[in-house]
């Protein structure tokens, strides 16, 4: 009989502790109104995890996300991957010397961890643990000790709570400060942070920026909080939108607008200013 419950009564941290201590084998499924996730375990070790609908052929996307494949390479591989499992795709990539075996192991491992860490911030949702249910043999599984996962997940949960207090509203906009703080002398932005920078515009809310860059609430809060602390950006008091006209002349609601030419200019000037500090 499967173990069932609600995260309001039994948190992700408690579930993982139970699975770890009891050395359980099986799959834990979590379902919310908007999202779903599954984690698989063998004798108390995390071996596999994914969010949403899994089609079993997503290794190319994982390798692209980790920077091991270009978007063009990943697209070509996916177009020829129909009917092949992740293990088969991985074998073909290693044989063709597109990636190494270690590239695949590290990329899959990080993808599993990134998935599980998100679940620590889920406060509601129904869970179900099915004993002895495991992914099929075509999936790439990596054994990961749960002790380290629980410790890092708990740390991120505390960070999440702080970020929620510091940035409770994601429907506000940002703009660059007139004079970036002197701490920018040591700035070292990640690729994701540069992408967020390219969307900083009084017309774009933080929520719109997150959606445009496929970032979770936790990820966008952490990036924006760091940018605020560095003195790079500041909040904008966004005016209330004017009521829509019915004559067809008004603009429809849009997503985040990067304004490529303007944004490239802003980023170039920003980089020059940082280098000159």
N, C-alpha and C positions, 0 to 999 in steps of 0.2 A: 504493500500500500504506500502511495507517494506521500511525502511530507508536504503539507500545504499551509499557507498563512499569508499575513499581510506585513509589509515592511514597517508599518506603524507599531506593530507589536514585537517584531523580531527583525533587527536591522541587518544590513549586508555584513557588517563587521561580526555580529553574533553568528550569522549563518556560516561564514567562512571559518570562524573559530571552532564551531561545532564540527564542520567537515574535516578540519585539520586534526583536531583532537581524536575524533573517532576514526580517522584514516578511511574516510568514506570513498566509494567509487560510484560515480553516477553523474547526472547532469542537473544543474540548478537553472530553472527558467524563471525570469522575472518579467512581468507585464504591467505597464502603466497605461493610462488613457492614450498616450501619444507614442510610446516607445516600448521596445521589447529587447531582451538580451538573454543569452544562454552562456553558461560556464560549465565546462566538463572537468571532472577530476578522476584521478586514478590513485587509489590508496592514499588519499589526503593531499595529493599534489595537483595543482592546477595544470591542465594540459592543453586547453583550448577555450576560446571565448569569441563571441561575435555579437553584434547588435543588428537588429532588424531582420530582414529576410536573407538567409544565407543560401547562395546557389552552388556553393562548393567549388567555384572557379574564380576566386578573387585574389590569387597569389600575385598576379601582375599588378593589381591595384595596390596591394600591400608594398610591393617592391618600389612602385612609383612613389608612394607616400614617404618611403624611407630614403628616397633619392637614388636608389640603385638602378632605376629605369626611368627614361624620359617619358613624358606623356605619349609621344608618338610610338615609342617602343611598346609601351603597355597596351596601347590601342591595337596595334598589330597582333600582339600575342593573344589578347582577348578575342579578337576576331577569328583566330585559328584554334581557340581553346575549347570549342564546343565538344562536349563528350569526353573531355580529358579531366582527370582529377588534379588537385594541386600537386600531389606527389609526382604525377606524370609530367606536368608542366615544369616543375622544379628540376626534374631529371634532364629534360630537354634543354633548359636554360643553362644548366651547369655543363652539359656536354658541348653546347655551342659556345661556351665560355663567355656568355653574357653576364653572368654573375657567378659567385663562388657558393659553395655549400654553406660557408659561414655567413655570407650575406643573407641567405634565405633564413637560416636559423635565427640570426639576430633580428631581422626584420619581422618575422612571424612572432618572435618572443615579445618585441616591443609593441606590436599591434595587439596582442593578447593583454598585456599589462595596461595599455592605454584604455582598452575597453573596460577592464575590470575597475580601474581607478575611478572611472566616471560613475560607476554604480554606487560608490560609497556616498555620493551626494543625493541619491534617490531616497526621499523620505517616505514615499508612498508607492504602493504597487503590490500586486499579488505574486507570490513566489510558489514554486513547486519543485521539489527535489525527487527525481526518479532514480532510484538505486540501480546501479549496473547498466544504465543507459549511457552509451559512449558514441562519439562521432564515428562515421564509417571509416574504413581503412584507407580511403583515398585522401583524407585530410592530413595535414602536417601538424603533428602534436609535439609540444615542447614541455617537458616536466619542469615546473617552477615551484619552489618551496613557498608554502602559504604564509609562513611566519613573516618573511620579508614583505610580502604583498600586503598583509594586514597592517604592518607597521607603517609602510608608506601610504597606504590608503587612509589610515587614521590621521596621519600628519596632514594629508591633503584635505581631509574633512574639516580639520580645525582651520586650515587656511581658507577653505570655502566659507566657513562661518564668518571669518574676519572680513573677507572680501564682500560678502553680502551686506555687512554692516557699513563698510566703506563705500560701496557702490550699490545701494539698494534699487536704484532706478536705471534701467538700461534704455529708457526712451528719451534720454537726453543726448545732446550733440556735443562734439568736441571741436576745438580749433587749436592751431599752433600758438604758443606763446610768442610774444614779440621778441623776447630775449631768452633763448634756452639757457637753463641753469648751467653753471660751470661744471656740474657733475657730468655733463655730456662729453667732457674731454675723454672719459673712459667708456663711452657708450659702445655697446657691442650687441646690435640687434640681430635676432634670429630671422629666418626667412618669413615666418608667420608674423613677426612683429613689423617687418617692413611692409608686408601686405596690408596690415591694419593701418600703418602710417599712410599708405597710398589712398586710403578711403577717408582720412580725417578731413571733414568738411562740415560747416555749420548746417548743411542740408541733410546730413546723414546722422541718424541716431546710432548709439552704440549697438543697439539690437540689430539695426540694418547692416552695420559693418560685420557683426558676427555672422549673420545669415549669408552675406555675400562671400565670406571666407570660410563657410562651413565650420565655424567654431562653436563650441558649447558655451553655455553661460559662464561656467567656471573658467574656461580658457580665455574668453574675451575679458572677463573681469580681471584676471591676473595680468594680462597684457596691458590693459588700460590703466590699472592701478600702478604698474611699474612706470608707465609713461608719465603719469601724473606726478609720481614721486621724483622722477628725473627732471621735472620742470619742462618737459617737452610739449605738453598739451594742457589745456584748461577747459572747463565746462562752458557751454554756451547756453544762455537763456533762450530757448527756441520759441518764436512767436506762434500763437495758435493758428492752425491752417485756416485760410479763408473758405467760406462755404462754396461748394462746387456750383458752377453755373450750368444751366440746362441747354445753353445754346451751342454746346459742343466746343466752345473756345477754351474752356478751362482744361488744364492738364490733369490727366488721371494720376492716381496715386502710383508712385514708382518705388522701386527698391533703392538700395544704396547706389549713389552716382559717383563714380570715381573721377569723372571728367579727365580722361587720360592725359591730354596735352597740358592742362593746368596742373594736374597732379604730378606729372613728370617734372615740371618746372619747380614745383614746391619741394619735391624730394631732392632734386639736384641742388637747389639753394640750401636746403637743410644740411645735406652732406657737406657742402662747401663751408657752411657756418661751423659745423662740428669740427671739421679739419682745421679751421682757423682759430679755434679756442685755445 
